[in-house]
């Protein structure tokens, strides 16, 4: 691998790391508010989860990376807190993975209505 290719790979890895840390910060902040959230706060949190689920590549994030983020977010917290973070992140990944299928179903249903 050439020096240029290594530099580009390191840059891509650093950019990915920064993006993951930014998403982790947003999710972490949101999750801290879940316990005492009223309905409007829950709507905002679930809206954030929806946006995260729509980001390209979310379904393809390696499980080891997700586990690392969960570890960072739950550091110094209870096992119950860690489980709640894992469930929240799992929900976003599951929705992201199912999104293409759901969009295809919606398109088919709209096409059926037009005919």
C-alpha positions in Angstrom: 0.0 0.0 0.0 1.4 3.4 -1.0 2.0 6.2 1.5 -0.8 8.2 -0.2 -3.2 5.3 0.2 -2.3 4.8 3.9 -2.8 8.5 4.5 -6.2 8.4 2.8 -7.2 5.4 4.8 -6.1 7.0 8.1 -8.0 10.1 7.2 -11.2 8.1 6.4 -10.8 6.2 9.7 -10.4 9.4 11.7 -13.4 11.0 9.9 -15.4 7.9 10.7 -14.3 8.0 14.3 -15.3 11.6 14.7 -18.7 10.9 13.1 -19.3 8.0 15.5 -18.3 10.1 18.5 -20.7 12.8 17.4 -23.5 10.4 17.0 -22.6 8.8 20.3 -22.7 12.2 22.0 -26.1 13.0 20.6 -27.5 9.5 21.5 -25.9 9.7 25.0 -27.4 13.1 25.7 -30.8 11.9 24.4 -30.7 8.7 26.5 -29.9 10.6 29.7 -33.1 12.5 29.2 -35.2 9.4 28.4 -35.8 8.5 32.1 -37.4 11.8 33.0 -38.7 12.7 29.6 -42.2 13.9 29.1 -44.1 13.1 25.9 -42.7 16.1 23.9 -39.1 15.1 24.9 -39.8 11.5 23.9 -41.0 12.7 20.5 -37.8 14.6 20.0 -35.7 11.6 21.1 -37.5 9.2 18.8 -37.2 11.8 16.0 -33.5 11.7 16.5 -33.5 7.9 16.4 -35.5 8.1 13.2 -32.9 10.4 11.6 -30.0 8.2 12.8 -31.8 5.1 11.4 -32.0 6.9 8.0 -28.3 7.7 7.8 -26.5 5.7 5.2 -24.5 2.8 6.5 -26.1 2.6 10.0 -27.2 -1.0 9.4 -23.7 -1.9 8.3 -21.9 -0.6 11.4 -19.9 -3.5 12.8 -21.3 -4.9 16.1 -17.8 -4.4 17.7 -18.0 -0.7 17.0 -21.5 -0.5 18.5 -20.4 -2.4 21.5 -17.5 0.1 21.9 -19.9 3.0 21.7 -22.2 1.4 24.2 -19.2 0.9 26.5 -18.3 4.6 26.2 -21.8 5.9 26.8 -22.5 3.6 29.7 -19.2 4.1 31.5 -19.8 4.4 35.2 -23.5 3.6 34.9 -25.6 0.7 36.0 -26.1 -2.5 34.0 -29.7 -1.5 33.5 -28.6 1.8 31.9 -26.2 -0.1 29.6 -29.0 -2.4 28.5 -31.3 0.6 27.7 -28.6 2.2 25.6 -28.0 -1.1 23.8 -31.8 -1.5 23.2 -32.0 2.1 21.8 -29.1 1.6 19.5 -30.3 -1.8 18.5 -33.7 -0.2 17.6 -32.0 2.3 15.3 -29.9 -0.3 13.6 -32.9 -2.7 13.1 -35.0 0.1 11.7 -32.1 1.1 9.4 -31.7 -2.5 8.2 -35.4 -2.9 7.5 -35.8 0.5 5.8 -35.1 -0.6 2.2 -37.8 -3.3 2.6 -40.3 -0.9 4.1 -39.7 1.7 1.5 -40.2 -0.9 -1.3 -43.4 -2.0 0.3 -44.7 1.6 0.5 -43.8 2.2 -3.2 -45.6 -0.9 -4.2 -48.7 0.1 -2.2 -48.6 3.6 -3.8 -48.2 2.1 -7.3 -51.1 -0.3 -6.6 -53.3 2.6 -5.6 -52.6 4.5 -8.8 -53.6 1.5 -10.9 
